[in-house]
Amino acid sequence: MVSNADGPDDGFLVPRVGEFAHLHPEYDGSLHLALPTPLAADLVVRGWGTPHPWAGTRLAPGFVMLFGPRSSEELETVVGVVRPAHAIATSAAS
């Protein structure tokens, strides 16, 4: 969650509490996050995640599950995916 959550509602999993992402337990390491629709689609096409079943209906259109990293190199990719989600949630996107 972010304290300066002033981004658009589509930038959040739960807009009223400022939740743009959440990490799943250590044994899984995946996370849910809200991305702009084109980035979410790219993530899925590249095999890094899957759309949430409620994406675009009850939840933001770019709501995805990002698979957990298995190596430090994959962790860098995950961090690179989370950065724009955080930027949008805090209205820091350029």
Backbone as CSV, one residue per row, in Angstrom:
resi,resn,N_x,N_y,N_z,CA_x,CA_y,CA_z,C_x,C_y,C_z
1,MET,0.842,-1.165,0.000,0.000,0.000,0.000,0.893,1.236,0.000
2,VAL,0.355,2.290,-0.539,1.093,3.542,-0.584,0.307,4.621,0.144
3,SER,1.025,5.459,0.875,0.346,6.495,1.646,-0.066,7.673,0.770
4,ASN,0.656,7.934,-0.314,0.302,9.042,-1.204,-0.386,8.486,-2.453
5,ALA,-1.414,7.691,-2.217,-2.142,6.998,-3.276,-3.124,7.947,-3.951
6,ASP,-2.598,8.759,-4.860,-3.465,9.709,-5.528,-3.563,9.449,-7.029
7,GLY,-3.187,8.260,-7.447,-3.283,7.878,-8.850,-4.706,7.497,-9.224
8,PRO,-4.917,7.141,-10.484,-6.257,6.752,-10.940,-6.702,5.424,-10.328
9,ASP,-8.000,5.222,-10.213,-8.523,3.984,-9.627,-7.986,2.738,-10.326
10,ASP,-7.797,2.797,-11.650,-7.272,1.633,-12.378,-5.834,1.294,-11.995
11,GLY,-5.188,2.156,-11.219,-3.832,1.893,-10.756,-3.782,1.108,-9.458
12,PHE,-4.939,0.636,-9.000,-5.003,-0.034,-7.699,-5.797,-1.331,-7.757
13,LEU,-5.405,-2.250,-6.891,-6.205,-3.450,-6.661,-7.413,-3.066,-5.816
14,VAL,-7.150,-2.288,-4.775,-8.200,-1.804,-3.875,-7.986,-0.298,-3.709
15,PRO,-8.616,0.511,-4.563,-8.357,1.958,-4.526,-8.589,2.609,-3.170
16,ARG,-9.636,2.231,-2.447,-9.965,2.939,-1.203,-8.905,2.783,-0.117
17,VAL,-8.037,1.772,-0.232,-6.978,1.616,0.769,-5.588,1.830,0.174
18,GLY,-5.513,2.190,-1.105,-4.222,2.473,-1.727,-3.377,1.255,-2.025
19,GLU,-4.016,0.119,-2.225,-3.260,-1.116,-2.512,-3.075,-1.273,-4.024
20,PHE,-1.832,-1.077,-4.476,-1.541,-1.233,-5.894,-0.928,-2.601,-6.194
21,ALA,-0.465,-3.274,-5.145,0.146,-4.604,-5.294,0.182,-5.283,-3.933
22,HIS,0.268,-6.605,-3.956,0.557,-7.342,-2.730,1.333,-8.603,-3.080
23,LEU,2.248,-8.938,-2.191,3.130,-10.086,-2.351,2.504,-11.304,-1.705
24,HIS,2.602,-12.425,-2.375,2.092,-13.683,-1.826,3.160,-14.348,-0.966
25,PRO,2.818,-15.407,-0.237,3.769,-16.018,0.686,5.088,-16.422,0.019
26,GLU,6.119,-16.501,0.853,7.481,-16.796,0.403,7.573,-18.054,-0.456
27,TYR,6.829,-19.085,-0.117,6.925,-20.336,-0.882,6.451,-20.158,-2.320
28,ASP,5.672,-19.118,-2.575,5.149,-18.846,-3.918,5.899,-17.687,-4.564
29,GLY,5.991,-16.571,-3.849,6.732,-15.412,-4.326,6.060,-14.602,-5.416
30,SER,4.881,-15.004,-5.848,4.180,-14.233,-6.872,3.547,-13.009,-6.228
31,LEU,3.041,-12.117,-7.056,2.323,-10.983,-6.520,1.224,-10.550,-7.466
32,HIS,0.206,-9.946,-6.905,-0.847,-9.319,-7.690,-0.501,-7.842,-7.789
33,LEU,-0.754,-7.250,-8.943,-0.571,-5.825,-9.091,-1.418,-5.291,-10.225
34,ALA,-1.620,-3.988,-10.176,-2.386,-3.305,-11.217,-1.406,-2.591,-12.135
35,LEU,-1.515,-2.864,-13.422,-0.675,-2.242,-14.441,-1.558,-1.574,-15.484
36,PRO,-1.003,-0.623,-16.236,-1.745,-0.142,-17.391,-2.016,-1.327,-18.324
37,THR,-3.164,-1.316,-18.967,-3.568,-2.454,-19.788,-2.497,-2.894,-20.788
38,PRO,-1.833,-1.985,-21.524,-0.805,-2.448,-22.468,0.365,-3.168,-21.786
39,LEU,0.765,-2.686,-20.608,1.851,-3.359,-19.876,1.399,-4.716,-19.348
40,ALA,0.165,-4.786,-18.886,-0.378,-6.069,-18.413,-0.411,-7.076,-19.557
41,ALA,-0.858,-6.638,-20.729,-0.911,-7.539,-21.890,0.488,-8.002,-22.279
42,ASP,1.462,-7.092,-22.252,2.848,-7.448,-22.581,3.400,-8.467,-21.590
43,LEU,3.100,-8.274,-20.313,3.538,-9.193,-19.268,3.016,-10.610,-19.553
44,VAL,1.746,-10.705,-19.916,1.132,-12.010,-20.195,1.737,-12.631,-21.451
45,VAL,1.873,-11.846,-22.507,2.439,-12.364,-23.763,3.861,-12.888,-23.547
46,ARG,4.620,-12.233,-22.706,6.004,-12.645,-22.442,6.109,-13.811,-21.456
47,GLY,4.976,-14.247,-20.917,4.984,-15.405,-20.024,5.367,-15.110,-18.583
48,TRP,5.311,-13.839,-18.186,5.690,-13.469,-16.830,4.520,-13.463,-15.864
49,GLY,3.304,-13.632,-16.383,2.153,-13.596,-15.497,0.884,-13.961,-16.229
50,THR,-0.213,-13.762,-15.519,-1.523,-14.102,-16.060,-2.544,-13.060,-15.591
51,PRO,-3.555,-12.770,-16.417,-4.577,-11.825,-15.954,-5.387,-12.418,-14.807
52,HIS,-5.803,-11.555,-13.910,-6.697,-12.012,-12.849,-8.062,-12.289,-13.483
53,PRO,-8.763,-13.328,-13.044,-10.074,-13.644,-13.627,-11.078,-12.489,-13.564
54,TRP,-10.928,-11.583,-12.603,-11.858,-10.461,-12.477,-11.353,-9.195,-13.153
55,ALA,-10.188,-9.256,-13.786,-9.633,-8.057,-14.431,-10.616,-7.519,-15.461
56,GLY,-10.879,-6.231,-15.353,-11.781,-5.586,-16.290,-13.252,-5.723,-15.958
57,THR,-13.562,-6.481,-14.928,-14.969,-6.604,-14.519,-15.109,-5.995,-13.125
58,ARG,-14.772,-6.758,-12.106,-14.863,-6.243,-10.736,-13.610,-5.476,-10.335
59,LEU,-12.525,-5.686,-11.074,-11.239,-5.071,-10.739,-10.663,-4.349,-11.947
60,ALA,-9.578,-3.612,-11.733,-8.927,-2.851,-12.804,-8.599,-3.752,-13.994
61,PRO,-8.692,-3.224,-15.220,-8.423,-4.036,-16.410,-7.007,-4.611,-16.451
62,GLY,-6.051,-3.918,-15.842,-4.672,-4.396,-15.852,-4.273,-5.178,-14.619
63,PHE,-5.229,-5.761,-13.913,-4.959,-6.549,-12.698,-4.404,-7.900,-13.116
64,VAL,-3.169,-8.169,-12.721,-2.485,-9.401,-13.114,-1.823,-10.076,-11.922
65,MET,-1.478,-11.342,-12.132,-0.599,-12.036,-11.207,0.745,-12.138,-11.897
66,LEU,1.759,-11.608,-11.265,3.132,-11.670,-11.745,3.802,-12.851,-11.057
67,PHE,4.339,-13.778,-11.850,4.962,-14.968,-11.275,6.185,-14.592,-10.443
68,GLY,6.446,-15.384,-9.413,7.574,-15.133,-8.530,8.904,-15.403,-9.207
69,PRO,9.912,-14.597,-8.892,11.233,-14.799,-9.487,11.910,-16.045,-8.933
70,ARG,12.701,-16.681,-9.805,13.448,-17.882,-9.402,14.942,-17.628,-9.307
71,SER,15.362,-16.442,-9.668,16.787,-16.108,-9.640,16.927,-14.605,-9.440
72,SER,18.144,-14.160,-9.180,18.364,-12.724,-8.997,18.116,-11.966,-10.301
73,GLU,18.384,-12.603,-11.439,18.108,-11.961,-12.720,16.598,-11.763,-12.909
74,GLU,15.828,-12.775,-12.575,14.374,-12.644,-12.682,13.839,-11.628,-11.676
75,LEU,14.470,-11.521,-10.518,14.056,-10.523,-9.535,14.195,-9.123,-10.119
76,GLU,15.247,-8.874,-10.873,15.424,-7.574,-11.525,14.258,-7.280,-12.476
77,THR,13.800,-8.295,-13.198,12.658,-8.119,-14.101,11.401,-7.796,-13.301
78,VAL,11.181,-8.510,-12.213,10.006,-8.273,-11.370,10.031,-6.838,-10.828
79,VAL,11.181,-6.393,-10.358,11.307,-5.023,-9.864,10.980,-4.032,-10.989
80,GLY,11.446,-4.336,-12.198,11.153,-3.478,-13.337,9.685,-3.432,-13.702
81,VAL,8.940,-4.469,-13.383,7.497,-4.491,-13.623,6.758,-3.719,-12.522
82,VAL,7.218,-3.844,-11.295,6.540,-3.192,-10.168,6.734,-1.674,-10.190
83,ARG,7.870,-1.204,-10.659,8.140,0.243,-10.655,7.047,1.068,-11.344
84,PRO,6.644,0.722,-12.581,5.598,1.554,-13.195,4.250,1.448,-12.473
85,ALA,3.963,0.306,-11.877,2.718,0.173,-11.116,2.734,1.137,-9.928
86,HIS,3.849,1.208,-9.238,3.979,2.129,-8.106,3.921,3.572,-8.584
87,ALA,4.575,3.863,-9.691,4.575,5.236,-10.213,3.161,5.698,-10.554
88,ILE,2.370,4.838,-11.122,0.997,5.189,-11.464,0.162,5.394,-10.190
89,ALA,0.332,4.515,-9.239,-0.429,4.629,-7.980,-0.115,5.916,-7.232
90,THR,1.103,6.404,-7.390,1.497,7.632,-6.694,1.489,8.840,-7.625
91,SER,0.977,8.670,-8.827,0.926,9.730,-9.845,2.299,10.241,-10.213
92,ALA,3.309,9.386,-10.076,4.673,9.776,-10.435,5.018,9.306,-11.844
93,ALA,4.042,8.733,-12.547,4.304,8.239,-13.904,4.542,9.423,-14.829
94,SER,5.480,9.240,-15.743,5.760,10.323,-16.685,5.040,10.122,-17.984
